Amino acid sequence: MNAFSKIIILTSSFHSFVVCMDASTIQSSQLPQKQLTELQEKSLEKLYDLSRTVLKKNAALGKPGIFNDTHTKELLVVLHKTNNLKKKGLTIKQAGIFVYQREQKLTEGIGLNQSHASPYHVAVLFDLLNHYIPTIEKNEFTIPTLEQYQQYIFNQNKQKEYITAITEAATFGISLTIKMIKKDKPPFIDVPMNCATEELNKLIKNIQSMCSKKITVIKALAELLYLNNANNDDAA
């Protein structure tokens, strides 16, 4: 065997070794990916159940869309878990598609019998969250605590109370101006400027409005938001 033949054999052997090593590396790297997908599905299932619980308890009051402190507290948990999806390699859009596809697997008509708390409602809820969370990230805000949100609501109500008093006072000869309302003084409570309290209040009002709509409207909206994405596996 001449030197040239030895070189060819050595090169061929090295190539085979590299191919085998690459295949082994690919296989081993695929194993964690499969496990991660299972973890992602479990995370989305838990988030779905939690989100639906918020809407179900809300509907149980008999007045869909009316939020109390318990609902707000649970919604804040949903917000934090949704905000952490990216740490699991997921997007909020994917969560909405997951919920929509889940509904497609259920028996036809089941969702329509679960007014105000159907998977369609949860899917639309995720679209609302997909506007709220990017907004607070863009403005470098933080998700408020329940206490901070309560303080915000107290301040809003107190301001309305004072404005009403000023307006009514004018009817019996007392002239006051809006400038007398000092938001940086008691009884107003100081709430950090970077807390997305106003945005949270808007989100809650949007959820309230959503829950007041007919299920047929919510189903059609969910289809518009997710049907094509679900069929095309487009999770962008």
QUIPE-V882602 format. One record per residue. N is the residue number from 1. RES is the residue in one letter. PHI is phi in radians with two decimals (* if undefined). OMEGA is omega in degrees with one decimal (none if undefined). NEAR is the number of other ideal C-beta (glycine too) atoms within 8 Angstrom. Layout:
BEGIN
[[N;RES;PHI;OMEGA;NEAR] [N;RES;PHI;OMEGA;NEAR]]
END
This chain:
BEGIN
[[1;M;*;-178.5;3] [2;N;-1.44;-175.9;5] [3;A;-1.12;-178.6;5] [4;F;-1.11;179.5;6] [5;S;-1.12;178.9;8] [6;K;-1.08;-179.6;9] [7;I;-1.12;180.0;8] [8;I;-1.09;-179.2;8] [9;I;-1.10;-179.8;8] [10;L;-1.11;179.7;8] [11;T;-1.13;179.1;8] [12;S;-1.10;-179.9;8] [13;S;-1.12;-179.8;8] [14;F;-1.11;179.1;8] [15;H;-1.09;179.3;8] [16;S;-1.10;179.5;8] [17;F;-1.12;-179.3;8] [18;V;-1.15;179.5;8] [19;V;-1.07;179.5;8] [20;C;-1.11;-179.3;8] [21;M;-1.15;178.1;8] [22;D;-1.11;179.9;8] [23;A;-1.11;179.0;8] [24;S;-1.12;-179.9;8] [25;T;-1.14;179.9;8] [26;I;-1.10;-178.7;8] [27;Q;-1.11;-178.3;8] [28;S;-1.20;179.9;7] [29;S;-1.33;179.7;8] [30;Q;-1.38;-177.9;8] [31;L;-1.08;177.8;8] [32;P;-1.10;-179.3;7] [33;Q;-1.09;178.7;8] [34;K;-1.15;178.7;8] [35;Q;-1.15;179.1;8] [36;L;-1.09;178.3;9] [37;T;-1.07;178.2;8] [38;E;-1.13;178.3;8] [39;L;-1.14;178.3;9] [40;Q;-1.09;180.0;11] [41;E;-1.11;178.3;9] [42;K;-1.12;179.3;8] [43;S;-1.11;-179.9;12] [44;L;-1.20;177.3;13] [45;E;-1.11;179.4;8] [46;K;-1.13;179.9;9] [47;L;-1.16;177.0;13] [48;Y;-1.09;-178.9;14] [49;D;-1.08;-179.9;8] [50;L;-1.15;179.8;12] [51;S;-1.13;-179.1;12] [52;R;-1.21;177.4;12] [53;T;-1.06;178.3;9] [54;V;-1.02;-177.8;12] [55;L;-1.26;-179.8;14] [56;K;-1.16;178.5;10] [57;K;-1.13;178.1;11] [58;N;-1.10;-179.6;15] [59;A;-1.20;-178.0;12] [60;A;-1.13;178.8;6] [61;L;-1.22;-177.9;9] [62;G;1.51;177.9;4] [63;K;-2.26;-178.2;5] [64;P;-0.91;177.9;11] [65;G;1.77;178.5;11] [66;I;-1.55;-177.5;8] [67;F;-1.73;169.6;10] [68;N;-1.97;-176.5;7] [69;D;-1.09;179.4;7] [70;T;-1.12;178.7;7] [71;H;-1.09;-178.5;11] [72;T;-1.11;179.3;12] [73;K;-1.08;179.3;9] [74;E;-1.21;177.4;12] [75;L;-1.12;178.3;13] [76;L;-1.11;176.1;14] [77;V;-1.11;177.2;9] [78;V;-1.04;-179.8;13] [79;L;-1.09;-179.5;13] [80;H;-1.14;179.9;9] [81;K;-1.18;177.1;12] [82;T;-1.17;179.1;13] [83;N;-1.12;-178.6;9] [84;N;-1.57;-179.7;8] [85;L;-1.02;-177.5;14] [86;K;-1.09;176.9;8] [87;K;-1.21;178.7;5] [88;K;-1.75;179.2;9] [89;G;1.32;-177.9;6] [90;L;-2.11;174.4;10] [91;T;-2.04;178.6;9] [92;I;-1.16;177.5;11] [93;K;-1.07;177.7;11] [94;Q;-1.10;178.4;11] [95;A;-1.10;178.2;15] [96;G;-1.12;178.0;15] [97;I;-1.13;179.1;12] [98;F;-1.02;-179.2;11] [99;V;-1.16;179.9;14] [100;Y;-1.11;179.0;16] [101;Q;-1.14;178.3;10] [102;R;-1.10;178.3;10] [103;E;-1.10;-178.9;13] [104;Q;-1.12;-178.5;7] [105;K;-1.48;-178.9;5] [106;L;-1.36;178.0;9] [107;T;-1.08;-177.7;4] [108;E;-1.00;176.6;4] [109;G;1.73;-177.5;6] [110;I;-1.05;-177.9;8] [111;G;-1.05;-177.2;12] [112;L;-1.24;179.1;10] [113;N;-1.58;-177.9;6] [114;Q;-1.97;-175.2;9] [115;S;-1.00;176.7;9] [116;H;1.28;-179.7;12] [117;A;-2.46;-179.5;11] [118;S;-1.33;174.0;14] [119;P;-1.00;176.7;14] [120;Y;-1.09;178.3;14] [121;H;-1.09;-179.7;14] [122;V;-1.14;178.9;14] [123;A;-1.08;178.4;15] [124;V;-1.19;176.8;14] [125;L;-1.00;179.7;12] [126;F;-1.13;176.2;15] [127;D;-1.19;175.2;10] [128;L;-1.11;179.3;12] [129;L;-1.17;179.8;13] [130;N;-1.25;173.2;11] [131;H;-1.74;-176.8;8] [132;Y;-1.16;-173.5;13] [133;I;-1.14;175.9;12] [134;P;-1.04;179.2;8] [135;T;-1.14;-178.8;11] [136;I;-1.24;176.9;13] [137;E;-1.20;-179.5;8] [138;K;-1.08;-177.7;6] [139;N;-1.62;179.9;7] [140;E;1.00;175.4;6] [141;F;-1.56;174.0;11] [142;T;-2.08;174.7;8] [143;I;-1.23;-176.3;10] [144;P;-1.22;171.9;13] [145;T;-1.44;177.6;6] [146;L;-1.06;-179.7;10] [147;E;-1.09;179.4;6] [148;Q;-1.13;178.2;12] [149;Y;-1.17;177.3;14] [150;Q;-1.09;178.4;9] [151;Q;-1.14;177.6;11] [152;Y;-1.08;179.5;14] [153;I;-1.10;177.5;9] [154;F;-1.04;179.7;9] [155;N;-1.07;180.0;12] [156;Q;-1.10;-179.1;9] [157;N;-1.16;179.8;8] [158;K;-1.14;178.1;10] [159;Q;-1.11;178.2;11] [160;K;-1.08;179.6;8] [161;E;-1.08;-179.8;8] [162;Y;-1.19;179.5;10] [163;I;-1.10;177.0;10] [164;T;-1.09;-180.0;8] [165;A;-1.09;179.2;9] [166;I;-1.12;179.8;12] [167;T;-1.14;-179.0;8] [168;E;-1.20;-179.1;8] [169;A;-1.05;-179.5;10] [170;A;-1.11;-178.3;10] [171;T;-1.33;177.5;5] [172;F;-2.24;166.2;6] [173;G;1.55;177.4;4] [174;I;-1.84;-177.0;6] [175;S;-1.79;178.2;6] [176;L;-2.18;179.3;8] [177;T;-2.16;179.6;6] [178;I;-1.08;-178.6;6] [179;K;-1.10;179.5;4] [180;M;-1.26;179.2;8] [181;I;-1.42;-178.6;8] [182;K;-1.83;-176.2;6] [183;K;-1.23;179.6;7] [184;D;-1.68;-179.6;5] [185;K;-2.13;174.5;5] [186;P;-1.03;11.1;3] [187;P;-1.51;179.6;4] [188;F;-1.14;-177.9;11] [189;I;-1.84;-179.4;7] [190;D;-1.27;177.0;5] [191;V;-2.05;-178.8;11] [192;P;-0.89;-176.8;7] [193;M;-1.13;-176.7;4] [194;N;-1.53;175.3;7] [195;C;-1.45;-176.9;11] [196;A;-1.44;-178.3;14] [197;T;-1.26;179.3;12] [198;E;-1.10;179.0;7] [199;E;-1.16;178.2;11] [200;L;-1.14;178.9;14] [201;N;-1.08;177.4;12] [202;K;-1.13;178.7;8] [203;L;-1.06;-179.9;12] [204;I;-1.08;178.2;11] [205;K;-1.10;177.9;8] [206;N;-1.17;177.1;9] [207;I;-1.15;177.3;13] [208;Q;-1.02;179.6;12] [209;S;-1.15;179.2;9] [210;M;-1.03;-176.6;13] [211;C;-1.19;-179.6;13] [212;S;-1.54;-177.7;7] [213;K;-1.49;177.9;8] [214;K;-1.17;-178.4;5] [215;I;-1.06;179.6;12] [216;T;-1.12;178.0;7] [217;V;-1.20;-178.8;8] [218;I;-1.15;178.6;14] [219;K;-1.10;179.5;12] [220;A;-1.12;179.4;8] [221;L;-1.13;178.4;10] [222;A;-1.07;178.2;14] [223;E;-1.13;179.2;8] [224;L;-1.08;-176.6;7] [225;L;-1.35;-166.9;12] [226;Y;-2.23;-173.3;13] [227;L;-1.00;-178.9;10] [228;N;-1.14;178.4;7] [229;N;-1.10;-178.9;12] [230;A;-1.16;-178.9;11] [231;N;-1.20;-177.7;6] [232;N;-1.69;-177.5;6] [233;D;0.98;179.9;6] [234;D;-1.61;-177.3;6] [235;A;-1.87;-177.4;8] [236;A;-1.21;none;4]]
END
